[in-house]
Amino acid sequence: MAVQTRLTTAGVISIALGLVVDVTAHRLAAGHSGTAGSAATEHLAHLVVLIGMVLVLAGVVADGLRGIEGRASRPEGSPRDAVR
């Protein structure tokens, strides 16, 4: 499994975990009347989702950079100064 795929997979899992924790924290907060709930838990869930989004973005960028390296050799033989 490529590094790009592992980063993206870890990011998606992190986002899903963060969303589950966030929904759980909001439901627990809604159960208590007159309190704002556990702000620390909600902030932690948001941080986990943010970290997941960064991991997904890093995987996408790494995959794009890998594609650029593969095109440097120009296996199709087209000239570099071709009008496209």
All heavy atoms as a GROMACS GRO file, in nm:
protein
  589
    1MET      N    1   0.085  -0.117   0.000
    1MET     CA    2   0.000   0.000   0.000
    1MET      C    3   0.090   0.123   0.000
    1MET      O    4   0.182   0.136   0.079
    1MET     CB    5  -0.089  -0.002   0.124
    1MET     CG    6  -0.193   0.107   0.125
    1MET     SD    7  -0.295   0.105   0.274
    1MET     CE    8  -0.427   0.000   0.222
    2ALA      N    9   0.065   0.215  -0.089
    2ALA     CA   10   0.147   0.334  -0.102
    2ALA      C   11   0.126   0.429   0.015
    2ALA      O   12   0.023   0.425   0.083
    2ALA     CB   13   0.114   0.405  -0.233
    3VAL      N   14   0.225   0.513   0.036
    3VAL     CA   15   0.218   0.610   0.146
    3VAL      C   16   0.098   0.702   0.128
    3VAL      O   17   0.029   0.736   0.224
    3VAL     CB   18   0.349   0.692   0.153
    3VAL    CG1   19   0.338   0.803   0.255
    3VAL    CG2   20   0.466   0.601   0.185
    4GLN      N   21   0.071   0.742   0.003
    4GLN     CA   22  -0.041   0.831  -0.024
    4GLN      C   23  -0.172   0.768   0.020
    4GLN      O   24  -0.256   0.833   0.080
    4GLN     CB   25  -0.049   0.867  -0.173
    4GLN     CG   26   0.074   0.931  -0.229
    4GLN     CD   27   0.179   0.831  -0.274
    4GLN    OE1   28   0.161   0.710  -0.264
    4GLN    NE2   29   0.290   0.881  -0.322
    5THR      N   30  -0.188   0.641  -0.012
    5THR     CA   31  -0.312   0.571   0.022
    5THR      C   32  -0.324   0.556   0.174
    5THR      O   33  -0.432   0.570   0.228
    5THR     CB   34  -0.314   0.433  -0.044
    5THR    OG1   35  -0.291   0.450  -0.184
    5THR    CG2   36  -0.446   0.364  -0.024
    6ARG      N   37  -0.212   0.529   0.241
    6ARG     CA   38  -0.215   0.516   0.387
    6ARG      C   39  -0.251   0.647   0.454
    6ARG      O   40  -0.328   0.650   0.550
    6ARG     CB   41  -0.081   0.467   0.439
    6ARG     CG   42  -0.063   0.319   0.418
    6ARG     CD   43   0.062   0.270   0.487
    6ARG     NE   44   0.137   0.199   0.386
    6ARG     CZ   45   0.267   0.194   0.378
    6ARG    NH1   46   0.341   0.255   0.466
    6ARG    NH2   47   0.326   0.128   0.282
    7LEU      N   48  -0.195   0.757   0.404
    7LEU     CA   49  -0.228   0.889   0.460
    7LEU      C   50  -0.376   0.920   0.442
    7LEU      O   51  -0.443   0.964   0.536
    7LEU     CB   52  -0.146   0.999   0.391
    7LEU     CG   53  -0.005   1.021   0.441
    7LEU    CD1   54   0.067   1.120   0.350
    7LEU    CD2   55  -0.005   1.072   0.583
    8THR      N   56  -0.426   0.897   0.322
    8THR     CA   57  -0.566   0.926   0.294
    8THR      C   58  -0.657   0.836   0.377
    8THR      O   59  -0.757   0.884   0.433
    8THR     CB   60  -0.594   0.908   0.144
    8THR    OG1   61  -0.501   0.989   0.070
    8THR    CG2   62  -0.734   0.951   0.109
    9THR      N   63  -0.624   0.709   0.388
    9THR     CA   64  -0.705   0.617   0.467
    9THR      C   65  -0.705   0.657   0.615
    9THR      O   66  -0.810   0.658   0.680
    9THR     CB   67  -0.654   0.473   0.452
    9THR    OG1   68  -0.654   0.439   0.313
    9THR    CG2   69  -0.741   0.375   0.528
   10ALA      N   70  -0.589   0.690   0.667
   10ALA     CA   71  -0.580   0.734   0.807
   10ALA      C   72  -0.661   0.862   0.828
   10ALA      O   73  -0.727   0.878   0.930
   10ALA     CB   74  -0.435   0.756   0.846
   11GLY      N   75  -0.658   0.951   0.729
   11GLY     CA   76  -0.735   1.075   0.738
   11GLY      C   77  -0.885   1.049   0.739
   11GLY      O   78  -0.958   1.109   0.818
   12VAL      N   79  -0.930   0.960   0.653
   12VAL     CA   80  -1.073   0.929   0.647
   12VAL      C   81  -1.119   0.863   0.776
   12VAL      O   82  -1.226   0.896   0.830
   12VAL     CB   83  -1.104   0.840   0.524
   12VAL    CG1   84  -1.244   0.785   0.529
   12VAL    CG2   85  -1.082   0.919   0.396
   13ILE      N   86  -1.038   0.773   0.830
   13ILE     CA   87  -1.072   0.708   0.957
   13ILE      C   88  -1.076   0.811   1.070
   13ILE      O   89  -1.166   0.809   1.154
   13ILE     CB   90  -0.973   0.593   0.987
   13ILE    CG1   91  -0.995   0.479   0.889
   13ILE    CG2   92  -0.987   0.545   1.131
   13ILE    CD1   93  -0.889   0.372   0.893
   14SER      N   94  -0.981   0.902   1.069
   14SER     CA   95  -0.977   1.007   1.171
   14SER      C   96  -1.100   1.098   1.161
   14SER      O   97  -1.158   1.136   1.264
   14SER     CB   98  -0.849   1.090   1.154
   14SER     OG   99  -0.848   1.198   1.244
   15ILE      N  100  -1.139   1.133   1.041
   15ILE     CA  101  -1.259   1.216   1.022
   15ILE      C  102  -1.382   1.143   1.073
   15ILE      O  103  -1.465   1.200   1.145
   15ILE     CB  104  -1.276   1.256   0.874
   15ILE    CG1  105  -1.166   1.356   0.834
   15ILE    CG2  106  -1.414   1.318   0.849
   15ILE    CD1  107  -1.161   1.384   0.685
   16ALA      N  108  -1.396   1.016   1.038
   16ALA     CA  109  -1.512   0.938   1.082
   16ALA      C  110  -1.515   0.926   1.235
   16ALA      O  111  -1.621   0.944   1.297
   16ALA     CB  112  -1.509   0.800   1.018
   17LEU      N  113  -1.400   0.899   1.296
   17LEU     CA  114  -1.393   0.889   1.441
   17LEU      C  115  -1.429   1.022   1.507
   17LEU      O  116  -1.505   1.027   1.603
   17LEU     CB  117  -1.254   0.844   1.484
   17LEU     CG  118  -1.229   0.836   1.635
   17LEU    CD1  119  -1.312   0.722   1.694
   17LEU    CD2  120  -1.082   0.815   1.663
   18GLY      N  121  -1.375   1.131   1.453
   18GLY     CA  122  -1.406   1.263   1.507
   18GLY      C  123  -1.553   1.297   1.496
   18GLY      O  124  -1.611   1.357   1.588
   19LEU      N  125  -1.615   1.260   1.385
   19LEU     CA  126  -1.758   1.287   1.368
   19LEU      C  127  -1.842   1.207   1.467
   19LEU      O  128  -1.940   1.259   1.523
   19LEU     CB  129  -1.802   1.258   1.224
   19LEU     CG  130  -1.749   1.355   1.119
   19LEU    CD1  131  -1.788   1.309   0.980
   19LEU    CD2  132  -1.799   1.495   1.144
   20VAL      N  133  -1.804   1.082   1.490
   20VAL     CA  134  -1.877   1.000   1.587
   20VAL      C  135  -1.863   1.060   1.728
   20VAL      O  136  -1.962   1.073   1.801
   20VAL     CB  137  -1.827   0.854   1.585
   20VAL    CG1  138  -1.878   0.775   1.704
   20VAL    CG2  139  -1.868   0.787   1.454
   21VAL      N  140  -1.743   1.100   1.766
   21VAL     CA  141  -1.721   1.161   1.897
   21VAL      C  142  -1.796   1.293   1.908
   21VAL      O  143  -1.855   1.325   2.011
   21VAL     CB  144  -1.570   1.180   1.924
   21VAL    CG1  145  -1.546   1.262   2.050
   21VAL    CG2  146  -1.501   1.046   1.934
   22ASP      N  147  -1.798   1.372   1.800
   22ASP     CA  148  -1.867   1.500   1.800
   22ASP      C  149  -2.017   1.482   1.817
   22ASP      O  150  -2.080   1.551   1.899
   22ASP     CB  151  -1.837   1.575   1.671
   22ASP     CG  152  -1.886   1.719   1.674
   22ASP    OD1  153  -1.875   1.782   1.782
   22ASP    OD2  154  -1.935   1.768   1.571
   23VAL      N  155  -2.075   1.390   1.742
   23VAL     CA  156  -2.219   1.365   1.755
   23VAL      C  157  -2.251   1.315   1.894
   23VAL      O  158  -2.350   1.358   1.956
   23VAL     CB  159  -2.266   1.264   1.647
   23VAL    CG1  160  -2.406   1.215   1.676
   23VAL    CG2  161  -2.260   1.329   1.509
   24THR      N  162  -2.168   1.226   1.948
   24THR     CA  163  -2.190   1.175   2.083
   24THR      C  164  -2.182   1.287   2.186
   24THR      O  165  -2.265   1.296   2.276
   24THR     CB  166  -2.087   1.065   2.116
   24THR    OG1  167  -2.096   0.963   2.016
   24THR    CG2  168  -2.113   1.005   2.252
   25ALA      N  169  -2.083   1.374   2.172
   25ALA     CA  170  -2.067   1.485   2.267
   25ALA      C  171  -2.186   1.580   2.261
   25ALA      O  172  -2.234   1.627   2.364
   25ALA     CB  173  -1.937   1.560   2.238
   26HIS      N  174  -2.234   1.608   2.141
   26HIS     CA  175  -2.349   1.698   2.127
   26HIS      C  176  -2.476   1.634   2.183
   26HIS      O  177  -2.559   1.702   2.242
   26HIS     CB  178  -2.369   1.738   1.981
   26HIS     CG  179  -2.273   1.843   1.936
   26HIS    ND1  180  -2.284   1.974   1.972
   26HIS    CD2  181  -2.163   1.835   1.857
   26HIS    CE1  182  -2.184   2.044   1.917
   26HIS    NE2  183  -2.109   1.961   1.847
   27ARG      N  184  -2.492   1.505   2.164
   27ARG     CA  185  -2.612   1.437   2.219
   27ARG      C  186  -2.607   1.432   2.371
   27ARG      O  187  -2.710   1.447   2.436
   27ARG     CB  188  -2.624   1.297   2.161
   27ARG     CG  189  -2.662   1.302   2.016
   27ARG     CD  190  -2.726   1.176   1.974
   27ARG     NE  191  -2.762   1.191   1.833
   27ARG     CZ  192  -2.855   1.124   1.777
   27ARG    NH1  193  -2.921   1.033   1.844
   27ARG    NH2  194  -2.882   1.143   1.651
   28LEU      N  195  -2.489   1.409   2.426
   28LEU     CA  196  -2.477   1.410   2.571
   28LEU      C  197  -2.502   1.549   2.628
   28LEU      O  198  -2.562   1.564   2.734
   28LEU     CB  199  -2.339   1.359   2.614
   28LEU     CG  200  -2.312   1.211   2.592
   28LEU    CD1  201  -2.167   1.178   2.630
   28LEU    CD2  202  -2.408   1.126   2.672
   29ALA      N  203  -2.456   1.652   2.556
   29ALA     CA  204  -2.478   1.789   2.600
   29ALA      C  205  -2.625   1.825   2.592
   29ALA      O  206  -2.676   1.900   2.676
   29ALA     CB  207  -2.396   1.885   2.516
   30ALA      N  208  -2.696   1.773   2.493
   30ALA     CA  209  -2.838   1.802   2.479
   30ALA      C  210  -2.920   1.735   2.589
   30ALA      O  211  -3.027   1.783   2.624
   30ALA     CB  212  -2.888   1.757   2.342
   31GLY      N  213  -2.868   1.628   2.645
   31GLY     CA  214  -2.939   1.557   2.750
   31GLY      C  215  -2.938   1.632   2.882
   31GLY      O  216  -3.026   1.614   2.966
   32HIS      N  217  -2.840   1.718   2.903
   32HIS     CA  218  -2.832   1.796   3.027
   32HIS      C  219  -2.901   1.930   3.005
   32HIS      O  220  -2.864   2.006   2.917
   32HIS     CB  221  -2.686   1.820   3.066
   32HIS     CG  222  -2.608   1.693   3.085
   32HIS    ND1  223  -2.644   1.597   3.175
   32HIS    CD2  224  -2.496   1.647   3.024
   32HIS    CE1  225  -2.558   1.498   3.171
   32HIS    NE2  226  -2.468   1.525   3.079
   33SER      N  227  -3.000   1.958   3.086
   33SER     CA  228  -3.071   2.085   3.069
   33SER      C  229  -2.993   2.197   3.136
   33SER      O  230  -2.947   2.185   3.249
   33SER     CB  231  -3.212   2.076   3.130
   33SER     OG  232  -3.202   2.046   3.267
   34GLY      N  233  -2.977   2.305   3.064
   34GLY     CA  234  -2.915   2.424   3.120
   34GLY      C  235  -2.764   2.426   3.118
   34GLY      O  236  -2.704   2.520   3.166
   35THR      N  237  -2.700   2.324   3.063
   35THR     CA  238  -2.555   2.325   3.056
   35THR      C  239  -2.510   2.323   2.911
   35THR      O  240  -2.582   2.280   2.823
   35THR     CB  241  -2.493   2.203   3.128
   35THR    OG1  242  -2.539   2.085   3.063
   35THR    CG2  243  -2.533   2.200   3.274
   36ALA      N  244  -2.392   2.369   2.890
   36ALA     CA  245  -2.338   2.374   2.754
   36ALA      C  246  -2.271   2.243   2.716
   36ALA      O  247  -2.224   2.228   2.605
   36ALA     CB  248  -2.238   2.488   2.743
   37GLY      N  249  -2.265   2.148   2.804
   37GLY     CA  250  -2.200   2.021   2.775
   37GLY      C  251  -2.051   2.030   2.798
   37GLY      O  252  -2.000   2.124   2.856
   38SER      N  253  -1.983   1.930   2.752
   38SER     CA  254  -1.838   1.925   2.770
   38SER      C  255  -1.771   1.992   2.650
   38SER      O  256  -1.756   1.931   2.544
   38SER     CB  257  -1.792   1.780   2.783
   38SER     OG  258  -1.653   1.774   2.788
   39ALA      N  259  -1.734   2.117   2.670
   39ALA     CA  260  -1.670   2.191   2.560
   39ALA      C  261  -1.538   2.127   2.521
   39ALA      O  262  -1.501   2.127   2.404
   39ALA     CB  263  -1.651   2.336   2.600
   40ALA      N  264  -1.467   2.071   2.618
   40ALA     CA  265  -1.338   2.009   2.589
   40ALA      C  266  -1.356   1.889   2.496
   40ALA      O  267  -1.278   1.870   2.402
   40ALA     CB  268  -1.270   1.967   2.718
   41THR      N  269  -1.459   1.809   2.519
   41THR     CA  270  -1.484   1.693   2.434
   41THR      C  271  -1.521   1.736   2.293
   41THR      O  272  -1.474   1.679   2.194
   41THR     CB  273  -1.596   1.606   2.493
   41THR    OG1  274  -1.564   1.573   2.627
   41THR    CG2  275  -1.615   1.480   2.412
   42GLU      N  276  -1.604   1.839   2.282
   42GLU     CA  277  -1.642   1.888   2.150
   42GLU      C  278  -1.522   1.946   2.076
   42GLU      O  279  -1.505   1.922   1.957
   42GLU     CB  280  -1.752   1.993   2.164
   42GLU     CG  281  -1.883   1.934   2.214
   42GLU     CD  282  -1.988   2.040   2.241
   42GLU    OE1  283  -1.970   2.155   2.195
   42GLU    OE2  284  -2.087   2.008   2.306
   43HIS      N  285  -1.438   2.020   2.147
   43HIS     CA  286  -1.318   2.077   2.083
   43HIS      C  287  -1.222   1.967   2.041
   43HIS      O  288  -1.160   1.976   1.935
   43HIS     CB  289  -1.248   2.174   2.177
   43HIS     CG  290  -1.324   2.302   2.200
   43HIS    ND1  291  -1.386   2.371   2.098
   43HIS    CD2  292  -1.348   2.372   2.312
   43HIS    CE1  293  -1.444   2.478   2.147
   43HIS    NE2  294  -1.424   2.482   2.278
   44LEU      N  295  -1.209   1.864   2.123
   44LEU     CA  296  -1.123   1.751   2.088
   44LEU      C  297  -1.174   1.681   1.962
   44LEU      O  298  -1.096   1.646   1.873
   44LEU     CB  299  -1.114   1.652   2.204
   44LEU     CG  300  -1.029   1.527   2.178
   44LEU    CD1  301  -0.883   1.567   2.158
   44LEU    CD2  302  -1.042   1.429   2.292
   45ALA      N  303  -1.306   1.664   1.953
   45ALA     CA  304  -1.364   1.601   1.835
   45ALA      C  305  -1.337   1.685   1.711
   45ALA      O  306  -1.304   1.633   1.604
   45ALA     CB  307  -1.513   1.580   1.855
   46HIS      N  308  -1.351   1.816   1.724
   46HIS     CA  309  -1.324   1.904   1.610
   46HIS      C  310  -1.176   1.898   1.570
   46HIS      O  311  -1.143   1.901   1.451
   46HIS     CB  312  -1.364   2.047   1.643
   46HIS     CG  313  -1.511   2.064   1.665
   46HIS    ND1  314  -1.565   2.171   1.729
   46HIS    CD2  315  -1.616   1.987   1.630
   46HIS    CE1  316  -1.696   2.159   1.734
   46HIS    NE2  317  -1.730   2.047   1.674
   47LEU      N  318  -1.088   1.888   1.669
   47LEU     CA  319  -0.945   1.878   1.640
   47LEU      C  320  -0.914   1.747   1.567
   47LEU      O  321  -0.835   1.746   1.472
   47LEU     CB  322  -0.864   1.886   1.770
   47LEU     CG  323  -0.712   1.874   1.754
   47LEU    CD1  324  -0.658   1.992   1.674
   47LEU    CD2  325  -0.646   1.868   1.890
   48VAL      N  326  -0.977   1.639   1.607
   48VAL     CA  327  -0.955   1.510   1.541
   48VAL      C  328  -1.001   1.516   1.395
   48VAL      O  329  -0.933   1.467   1.304
   48VAL     CB  330  -1.026   1.396   1.618
   48VAL    CG1  331  -1.026   1.267   1.538
   48VAL    CG2  332  -0.960   1.375   1.752
   49VAL      N  333  -1.115   1.580   1.371
   49VAL     CA  334  -1.164   1.596   1.233
   49VAL      C  335  -1.068   1.682   1.153
   49VAL      O  336  -1.036   1.651   1.038
   49VAL     CB  337  -1.307   1.655   1.232
   49VAL    CG1  338  -1.349   1.691   1.091
   49VAL    CG2  339  -1.405   1.556   1.292
   50LEU      N  340  -1.018   1.790   1.212
   50LEU     CA  341  -0.923   1.877   1.142
   50LEU      C  342  -0.795   1.802   1.108
   50LEU      O  343  -0.743   1.814   0.995
   50LEU     CB  344  -0.891   1.999   1.229
   50LEU     CG  345  -0.793   2.099   1.170
   50LEU    CD1  346  -0.852   2.164   1.046
   50LEU    CD2  347  -0.755   2.203   1.272
   51ILE      N  348  -0.743   1.723   1.201
   51ILE     CA  349  -0.624   1.643   1.173
   51ILE      C  350  -0.652   1.544   1.060
   51ILE      O  351  -0.568   1.524   0.972
   51ILE     CB  352  -0.577   1.571   1.301
   51ILE    CG1  353  -0.520   1.672   1.400
   51ILE    CG2  354  -0.474   1.463   1.270
   51ILE    CD1  355  -0.493   1.617   1.538
   52GLY      N  356  -0.769   1.485   1.059
   52GLY     CA  357  -0.806   1.394   0.951
   52GLY      C  358  -0.809   1.464   0.816
   52GLY      O  359  -0.763   1.409   0.715
   53MET      N  360  -0.862   1.586   0.814
   53MET     CA  361  -0.866   1.660   0.687
   53MET      C  362  -0.725   1.693   0.638
   53MET      O  363  -0.697   1.687   0.518
   53MET     CB  364  -0.950   1.787   0.703
   53MET     CG  365  -1.097   1.759   0.721
   53MET     SD  366  -1.208   1.900   0.712
   53MET     CE  367  -1.144   2.010   0.833
   54VAL      N  368  -0.635   1.726   0.730
   54VAL     CA  369  -0.496   1.754   0.693
   54VAL      C  370  -0.430   1.628   0.638
   54VAL      O  371  -0.357   1.633   0.538
   54VAL     CB  372  -0.418   1.810   0.813
   54VAL    CG1  373  -0.268   1.814   0.786
   54VAL    CG2  374  -0.469   1.948   0.850
   55LEU      N  375  -0.457   1.512   0.700
   55LEU     CA  376  -0.400   1.386   0.650
   55LEU      C  377  -0.451   1.353   0.510
   55LEU      O  378  -0.374   1.309   0.424
   55LEU     CB  379  -0.431   1.272   0.746
   55LEU     CG  380  -0.356   1.273   0.879
   55LEU    CD1  381  -0.409   1.164   0.971
   55LEU    CD2  382  -0.208   1.256   0.855
   56VAL      N  383  -0.581   1.373   0.487
   56VAL     CA  384  -0.637   1.347   0.354
   56VAL      C  385  -0.572   1.440   0.251
   56VAL      O  386  -0.532   1.398   0.142
   56VAL     CB  387  -0.790   1.363   0.354
   56VAL    CG1  388  -0.846   1.364   0.212
   56VAL    CG2  389  -0.854   1.252   0.434
   57LEU      N  390  -0.559   1.568   0.286
   57LEU     CA  391  -0.497   1.664   0.194
   57LEU      C  392  -0.352   1.626   0.165
   57LEU      O  393  -0.307   1.632   0.050
   57LEU     CB  394  -0.505   1.805   0.252
   57LEU     CG  395  -0.445   1.916   0.166
   57LEU    CD1  396  -0.519   1.925   0.032
   57LEU    CD2  397  -0.451   2.048   0.239
   58ALA      N  398  -0.279   1.583   0.268
   58ALA     CA  399  -0.140   1.541   0.248
   58ALA      C  400  -0.132   1.420   0.155
   58ALA      O  401  -0.043   1.412   0.070
   58ALA     CB  402  -0.075   1.509   0.382
   59GLY      N  403  -0.225   1.327   0.169
   59GLY     CA  404  -0.227   1.211   0.080
   59GLY      C  405  -0.256   1.249  -0.064
   59GLY      O  406  -0.194   1.197  -0.157
   60VAL      N  407  -0.348   1.342  -0.083
   60VAL     CA  408  -0.382   1.387  -0.219
   60VAL      C  409  -0.264   1.461  -0.282
   60VAL      O  410  -0.229   1.439  -0.398
   60VAL     CB  411  -0.508   1.477  -0.216
   60VAL    CG1  412  -0.530   1.545  -0.350
   60VAL    CG2  413  -0.630   1.395  -0.178
   61VAL      N  414  -0.198   1.547  -0.205
   61VAL     CA  415  -0.083   1.621  -0.257
   61VAL      C  416   0.032   1.525  -0.289
   61VAL      O  417   0.096   1.535  -0.394
   61VAL     CB  418  -0.038   1.729  -0.156
   61VAL    CG1  419   0.097   1.787  -0.194
   61VAL    CG2  420  -0.142   1.839  -0.149
   62ALA      N  421   0.057   1.430  -0.200
   62ALA     CA  422   0.164   1.332  -0.225
   62ALA      C  423   0.135   1.250  -0.350
   62ALA      O  424   0.226   1.220  -0.428
   62ALA     CB  425   0.182   1.241  -0.104
   63ASP      N  426   0.010   1.214  -0.371
   63ASP     CA  427  -0.027   1.140  -0.491
   63ASP      C  428  -0.007   1.224  -0.616
   63ASP      O  429   0.041   1.175  -0.718
   63ASP     CB  430  -0.172   1.092  -0.481
   63ASP     CG  431  -0.210   1.001  -0.594
   63ASP    OD1  432  -0.131   0.908  -0.625
   63ASP    OD2  433  -0.318   1.020  -0.654
   64GLY      N  434  -0.040   1.352  -0.608
   64GLY     CA  435  -0.019   1.441  -0.722
   64GLY      C  436   0.128   1.461  -0.753
   64GLY      O  437   0.167   1.464  -0.870
   65LEU      N  438   0.210   1.472  -0.650
   65LEU     CA  439   0.354   1.486  -0.673
   65LEU      C  440   0.413   1.359  -0.732
   65LEU      O  441   0.505   1.365  -0.813
   65LEU     CB  442   0.425   1.521  -0.542
   65LEU     CG  443   0.398   1.661  -0.488
   65LEU    CD1  444   0.466   1.678  -0.352
   65LEU    CD2  445   0.444   1.767  -0.585
   66ARG      N  446   0.361   1.246  -0.692
   66ARG     CA  447   0.409   1.119  -0.748
   66ARG      C  448   0.379   1.113  -0.898
   66ARG      O  449   0.459   1.066  -0.977
   66ARG     CB  450   0.343   1.001  -0.676
   66ARG     CG  451   0.394   0.866  -0.720
   66ARG     CD  452   0.322   0.755  -0.646
   66ARG     NE  453   0.178   0.761  -0.667
   66ARG     CZ  454   0.113   0.702  -0.767
   66ARG    NH1  455   0.180   0.631  -0.854
   66ARG    NH2  456  -0.018   0.711  -0.778
   67GLY      N  457   0.265   1.166  -0.938
   67GLY     CA  458   0.228   1.168  -1.079
   67GLY      C  459   0.318   1.258  -1.162
   67GLY      O  460   0.348   1.229  -1.277
   68ILE      N  461   0.364   1.367  -1.102
   68ILE     CA  462   0.453   1.460  -1.173
   68ILE      C  463   0.586   1.393  -1.199
   68ILE      O  464   0.644   1.406  -1.307
   68ILE     CB  465   0.471   1.590  -1.092
   68ILE    CG1  466   0.342   1.671  -1.095
   68ILE    CG2  467   0.586   1.672  -1.147
   68ILE    CD1  468   0.344   1.792  -1.005
   69GLU      N  469   0.638   1.320  -1.101
   69GLU     CA  470   0.767   1.251  -1.118
   69GLU      C  471   0.759   1.149  -1.231
   69GLU      O  472   0.853   1.130  -1.305
   69GLU     CB  473   0.806   1.181  -0.988
   69GLU     CG  474   0.840   1.275  -0.877
   69GLU     CD  475   0.855   1.205  -0.745
   69GLU    OE1  476   0.841   1.081  -0.740
   69GLU    OE2  477   0.880   1.273  -0.645
   70GLY      N  478   0.648   1.083  -1.246
   70GLY     CA  479   0.633   0.983  -1.351
   70GLY      C  480   0.627   1.043  -1.490
   70GLY      O  481   0.662   0.980  -1.588
   71ARG      N  482   0.584   1.168  -1.501
   71ARG     CA  483   0.573   1.232  -1.632
   71ARG      C  484   0.702   1.301  -1.676
   71ARG      O  485   0.712   1.349  -1.787
   71ARG     CB  486   0.460   1.336  -1.630
   71ARG     CG  487   0.324   1.270  -1.636
   71ARG     CD  488   0.219   1.375  -1.634
   71ARG     NE  489   0.178   1.386  -1.493
   71ARG     CZ  490   0.120   1.489  -1.439
   71ARG    NH1  491   0.095   1.594  -1.511
   71ARG    NH2  492   0.087   1.490  -1.314
   72ALA      N  493   0.801   1.309  -1.589
   72ALA     CA  494   0.924   1.382  -1.621
   72ALA      C  495   1.002   1.315  -1.734
   72ALA      O  496   1.069   1.383  -1.811
   72ALA     CB  497   1.012   1.393  -1.497
   73SER      N  498   0.993   1.185  -1.749
   73SER     CA  499   1.072   1.116  -1.850
   73SER      C  500   1.012   1.125  -1.989
   73SER      O  501   1.077   1.095  -2.087
   73SER     CB  502   1.088   0.969  -1.811
   73SER     OG  503   0.961   0.906  -1.808
   74ARG      N  504   0.886   1.167  -2.000
   74ARG     CA  505   0.815   1.181  -2.128
   74ARG      C  506   0.826   1.054  -2.212
   74ARG      O  507   0.886   1.054  -2.319
   74ARG     CB  508   0.868   1.300  -2.206
   74ARG     CG  509   0.855   1.429  -2.133
   74ARG     CD  510   0.797   1.531  -2.227
   74ARG     NE  511   0.784   1.657  -2.159
   74ARG     CZ  512   0.668   1.707  -2.125
   74ARG    NH1  513   0.558   1.645  -2.152
   74ARG    NH2  514   0.661   1.822  -2.064
   75PRO      N  515   0.767   0.944  -2.165
   75PRO     CA  516   0.778   0.818  -2.240
   75PRO      C  517   0.708   0.823  -2.375
   75PRO      O  518   0.740   0.746  -2.464
   75PRO     CB  519   0.712   0.717  -2.147
   75PRO     CG  520   0.620   0.797  -2.063
   75PRO     CD  521   0.686   0.932  -2.047
   76GLU      N  522   0.613   0.915  -2.392
   76GLU     CA  523   0.543   0.921  -2.520
   76GLU      C  524   0.626   0.991  -2.627
   76GLU      O  525   0.592   0.989  -2.745
   76GLU     CB  526   0.407   0.991  -2.504
   76GLU     CG  527   0.415   1.140  -2.476
   76GLU     CD  528   0.435   1.176  -2.330
   76GLU    OE1  529   0.445   1.086  -2.247
   76GLU    OE2  530   0.442   1.295  -2.300
   77GLY      N  531   0.736   1.055  -2.588
   77GLY     CA  532   0.825   1.114  -2.685
   77GLY      C  533   0.783   1.251  -2.735
   77GLY      O  534   0.836   1.300  -2.835
   78SER      N  535   0.690   1.320  -2.672
   78SER     CA  536   0.650   1.453  -2.718
   78SER      C  537   0.754   1.555  -2.675
   78SER      O  538   0.813   1.545  -2.568
   78SER     CB  539   0.514   1.492  -2.662
   78SER     OG  540   0.519   1.502  -2.523
   79PRO      N  541   0.781   1.653  -2.761
   79PRO     CA  542   0.882   1.754  -2.726
   79PRO      C  543   0.833   1.842  -2.611
   79PRO      O  544   0.714   1.867  -2.595
   79PRO     CB  545   0.897   1.834  -2.855
   79PRO     CG  546   0.774   1.809  -2.932
   79PRO     CD  547   0.724   1.674  -2.893
   80ARG      N  548   0.926   1.891  -2.533
   80ARG     CA  549   0.891   1.975  -2.418
   80ARG      C  550   0.834   2.109  -2.460
   80ARG      O  551   0.758   2.170  -2.386
   80ARG     CB  552   1.013   1.998  -2.329
   80ARG     CG  553   1.058   1.873  -2.258
   80ARG     CD  554   1.170   1.907  -2.159
   80ARG     NE  555   1.211   1.787  -2.088
   80ARG     CZ  556   1.156   1.746  -1.975
   80ARG    NH1  557   1.057   1.813  -1.922
   80ARG    NH2  558   1.199   1.636  -1.916
   81ASP      N  559   0.871   2.160  -2.576
   81ASP     CA  560   0.825   2.292  -2.618
   81ASP      C  561   0.706   2.285  -2.715
   81ASP      O  562   0.681   2.378  -2.789
   81ASP     CB  563   0.939   2.370  -2.681
   81ASP     CG  564   0.998   2.297  -2.801
   81ASP    OD1  565   0.962   2.181  -2.824
   81ASP    OD2  566   1.080   2.359  -2.872
   82ALA      N  567   0.632   2.176  -2.712
   82ALA     CA  568   0.518   2.159  -2.801
   82ALA      C  569   0.407   2.258  -2.762
   82ALA      O  570   0.385   2.288  -2.645
   82ALA     CB  571   0.464   2.018  -2.795
   83VAL      N  572   0.336   2.308  -2.864
   83VAL     CA  573   0.221   2.394  -2.840
   83VAL      C  574   0.103   2.306  -2.809
   83VAL      O  575   0.068   2.217  -2.886
   83VAL     CB  576   0.194   2.484  -2.964
   83VAL    CG1  577   0.070   2.569  -2.938
   83VAL    CG2  578   0.314   2.569  -2.995
   84ARG      N  579   0.039   2.330  -2.698
   84ARG     CA  580  -0.074   2.245  -2.657
   84ARG      C  581  -0.200   2.324  -2.649
   84ARG      O  582  -0.210   2.431  -2.616
   84ARG     CB  583  -0.045   2.181  -2.522
   84ARG     CG  584   0.082   2.098  -2.530
   84ARG     CD  585   0.107   2.027  -2.398
   84ARG     NE  586   0.242   1.982  -2.390
   84ARG     CZ  587   0.282   1.863  -2.431
   84ARG    NH1  588   0.199   1.780  -2.483
   84ARG    NH2  589   0.408   1.828  -2.420
   0.00000   0.00000   0.00000
